[in-house]
Amino acid sequence: MVNNAGLQKFRREKVLDNYKLTGREKEVASLWFSDKSALHISNTLGISEGSVRNVVKSIYIKMNVSDRSQFAKKLL
C-alpha cells in the first residue's frame, strides 16, 4: 500500500470533522499533531500562547483524551 501524505492528511481532517472541531481548533490540532509547540503555534497563527493552550484543552475535551499521545493515536 502506498503511503500518500495527502491521503493521510485527508483522513486526519475527516477524523477531526467527526469530533465537531471549529476551524481554529482544526488549525491548532493539525499543528499540534505535527509536534509543534504552543509557542510555535501561537507565532504561526498570530494568537497568544495561552489561547493555544485553551484551544488544545478544548480539543482534548471534545476528543476525550488527556495528553498528546492519546490525541495522536485517535488521528492515526
Secondary structure, DSSP 4 states (H G I P E B T S, - for coil): ----HHHHHHHHHHHHHHTT--HHHHHHHHHHHTT--HHHHHHHHTS-HHHHHHHHHHHHHHHT-SSHHHHHHHH-
